[in-house]
């Protein structure tokens, strides 16, 4: 994981509804490069599930 990967994760943690286009514009990457990086999170790291937490209730 490099600095760009960490920026992607932080952006998504702050607003998980950002589109690939919005994130790629902010980071100066192509949408395709961003997509490949996000897909790589699932292969290279232990990210395997997204959870939604609202007022301490897990959905």
N, CA, C and O of each residue as an XYZ file, in Angstrom:
236
protein
N       0.838     -1.170      0.000
C       0.000      0.000      0.000
C       0.888      1.240      0.000
O       1.823      1.352      0.793
N       0.587      2.146     -0.881
C       1.374      3.375     -0.947
C       0.520      4.573     -0.528
O      -0.616      4.411     -0.081
N       1.073      5.763     -0.676
C       0.403      6.983     -0.245
C      -0.914      7.217     -0.984
O      -1.885      7.683     -0.388
N      -0.949      6.898     -2.263
C      -2.183      7.093     -3.044
C      -3.278      6.152     -2.552
O      -4.436      6.552     -2.431
N      -2.914      4.901     -2.268
C      -3.895      3.950     -1.733
C      -4.485      4.462     -0.421
O      -5.693      4.371     -0.199
N      -3.635      4.997      0.439
C      -4.118      5.534      1.713
C      -5.042      6.728      1.496
O      -6.037      6.875      2.206
N      -4.729      7.570      0.537
C      -5.605      8.714      0.229
C      -6.959      8.237     -0.267
O      -7.990      8.798      0.103
N      -6.962      7.207     -1.100
C      -8.222      6.646     -1.600
C      -9.063      6.143     -0.434
O     -10.257      6.431     -0.352
N      -8.441      5.399      0.459
C      -9.164      4.849      1.606
C      -9.711      5.961      2.489
O     -10.856      5.892      2.937
N      -8.906      6.983      2.740
C      -9.379      8.096      3.566
C     -10.534      8.838      2.914
O     -11.487      9.220      3.594
N     -10.461      9.046      1.611
C     -11.563      9.700      0.907
C     -12.841      8.887      1.021
O     -13.912      9.443      1.262
N     -12.734      7.575      0.849
C     -13.914      6.714      0.927
C     -14.441      6.599      2.348
O     -15.645      6.447      2.554
N     -13.548      6.669      3.329
C     -14.002      6.650      4.721
C     -14.785      7.912      5.051
O     -15.760      7.861      5.801
N     -14.365      9.043      4.497
C     -15.059     10.305      4.744
C     -16.366     10.408      3.976
O     -17.332     10.994      4.464
N     -16.399      9.835      2.764
C     -17.610      9.885      1.944
C     -17.614      8.675      1.016
O     -17.016      8.705     -0.060
N     -18.278      7.632      1.432
C     -18.289      6.386      0.663
C     -19.116      6.476     -0.613
O     -19.137      5.534     -1.405
N     -19.793      7.592     -0.819
C     -20.620      7.751     -2.018
C     -19.896      8.461     -3.156
O     -20.490      8.716     -4.203
N     -18.613      8.784     -2.960
C     -17.844      9.406     -4.031
C     -17.747      8.459     -5.225
O     -17.590      7.249     -5.060
N     -17.841      9.013     -6.402
C     -17.709      8.193     -7.604
C     -16.226      8.026     -7.947
O     -15.380      8.785     -7.472
N     -15.929      7.039     -8.764
C     -14.553      6.854     -9.235
C     -14.077      8.115     -9.957
O     -12.914      8.500     -9.832
N     -14.954      8.747    -10.695
C     -14.591      9.972    -11.424
C     -14.190     11.078    -10.448
O     -13.175     11.745    -10.650
N     -14.973     11.274     -9.403
C     -14.663     12.321     -8.427
C     -13.331     12.061     -7.735
O     -12.520     12.973     -7.571
N     -13.111     10.824     -7.334
C     -11.849     10.475     -6.661
C     -10.678     10.603     -7.617
O      -9.632     11.141     -7.252
N     -10.842     10.115     -8.838
C      -9.740     10.173     -9.799
C      -9.390     11.613    -10.152
O      -8.214     11.936    -10.316
N     -10.383     12.477    -10.270
C     -10.123     13.897    -10.526
C      -9.359     14.523     -9.366
O      -8.415     15.283     -9.580
N      -9.763     14.206     -8.145
C      -9.123     14.767     -6.965
C      -7.655     14.325     -6.864
O      -6.790     15.120     -6.495
N      -7.377     13.052     -7.196
C      -6.028     12.508     -7.065
C      -5.190     12.656     -8.333
O      -3.984     12.414     -8.305
N      -5.805     13.045     -9.432
C      -5.068     13.189    -10.679
C      -4.741     11.864    -11.343
O      -3.717     11.730    -12.013
N      -5.619     10.883    -11.153
C      -5.467      9.561    -11.773
C      -6.547      9.376    -12.825
O      -7.548     10.093    -12.835
N      -6.338      8.415    -13.706
C      -7.418      8.042    -14.617
C      -8.413      7.177    -13.851
O      -8.071      6.566    -12.839
N      -9.640      7.135    -14.344
C     -10.665      6.311    -13.702
C     -10.237      4.843    -13.730
O     -10.438      4.117    -12.756
N      -9.650      4.408    -14.840
C      -9.211      3.028    -14.960
C      -8.126      2.692    -13.935
O      -8.163      1.626    -13.319
N      -7.164      3.592    -13.750
C      -6.092      3.364    -12.776
C      -6.665      3.291    -11.362
O      -6.247      2.455    -10.562
N      -7.619      4.165    -11.058
C      -8.249      4.150     -9.745
C      -9.012      2.844     -9.531
O      -8.907      2.226     -8.472
N      -9.774      2.429    -10.532
C     -10.537      1.189    -10.438
C      -9.616      0.007    -10.143
O      -9.921     -0.821     -9.285
N      -8.492     -0.073    -10.851
C      -7.545     -1.170    -10.638
C      -6.962     -1.135     -9.225
O      -6.756     -2.181     -8.610
N      -6.696      0.067     -8.715
C      -6.179      0.185     -7.348
C      -7.215     -0.293     -6.334
O      -6.876     -1.028     -5.406
N      -8.473      0.117     -6.501
C      -9.522     -0.289     -5.567
C      -9.727     -1.800     -5.628
O      -9.883     -2.443     -4.590
N      -9.728     -2.365     -6.816
C      -9.863     -3.819     -6.932
C      -8.674     -4.527     -6.294
O      -8.818     -5.618     -5.743
N      -7.508     -3.908     -6.369
C      -6.314     -4.474     -5.750
C      -6.396     -4.520     -4.237
O      -5.738     -5.348     -3.608
N      -7.206     -3.629     -3.633
C      -7.372     -3.670     -2.180
C      -7.875     -5.032     -1.731
O      -7.468     -5.540     -0.686
N      -8.753     -5.615     -2.516
C      -9.344     -6.887     -2.144
C      -8.350     -8.037     -2.292
O      -8.454     -9.043     -1.590
N      -7.398     -7.892     -3.195
C      -6.406     -8.938     -3.441
C      -5.226     -8.805     -2.482
O      -4.773     -9.799     -1.914
N      -4.726     -7.576     -2.297
C      -3.513     -7.348     -1.521
C      -3.745     -7.215     -0.020
O      -2.827     -7.445      0.766
N      -4.940     -6.852      0.382
C      -5.192     -6.577      1.795
C      -6.277     -7.497      2.327
O      -6.763     -8.389      1.632
N      -6.635     -7.261      3.552
C      -7.673     -8.061      4.198
C      -9.058     -7.446      4.065
O      -9.978     -7.836      4.783
N      -9.218     -6.488      3.154
C     -10.533     -5.890      2.952
C     -11.396     -6.899      2.201
O     -11.122     -7.237      1.050
N     -12.434     -7.370      2.868
C     -13.273     -8.365      2.217
C     -14.757     -8.043      2.347
O     -15.586     -8.674      1.692
N     -15.100     -7.069      3.186
C     -16.510     -6.739      3.361
C     -16.640     -5.266      3.741
O     -15.793     -4.722      4.448
N     -17.697     -4.635      3.270
C     -18.016     -3.270      3.668
C     -19.196     -3.336      4.614
O     -20.157     -4.063      4.364
N     -19.130     -2.589      5.690
C     -20.209     -2.574      6.671
C     -20.774     -1.170      6.775
O     -20.064     -0.181      6.596
N     -22.049     -1.103      7.066
C     -22.712      0.174      7.267
C     -23.081      0.285      8.737
O     -23.821     -0.552      9.255
N     -22.578      1.300      9.409
C     -22.849      1.518     10.820
C     -23.600      2.834     10.980
O     -23.121      3.887     10.561
N     -24.767      2.766     11.581
C     -25.593      3.951     11.775
C     -26.078      3.963     13.213
O     -26.806      3.064     13.634
N     -25.678      4.976     13.966
C     -26.052      5.086     15.379
C     -25.789      3.784     16.140
O     -26.623      3.309     16.911
N     -24.617      3.234     15.898
C     -24.158      2.001     16.556
C     -24.963      0.754     16.214
O     -24.866     -0.249     16.920
N     -25.747      0.796     15.158
C     -26.442     -0.378     14.675
C     -25.786     -0.843     13.400
O     -25.573     -0.044     12.489
N     -25.464     -2.103     13.316
C     -24.778     -2.660     12.155
C     -25.794     -3.165     11.149
O     -26.705     -3.913     11.504
N     -25.641     -2.761      9.896
C     -26.553     -3.200      8.834
C     -25.810     -4.068      7.860
O     -26.394     -4.544      6.887
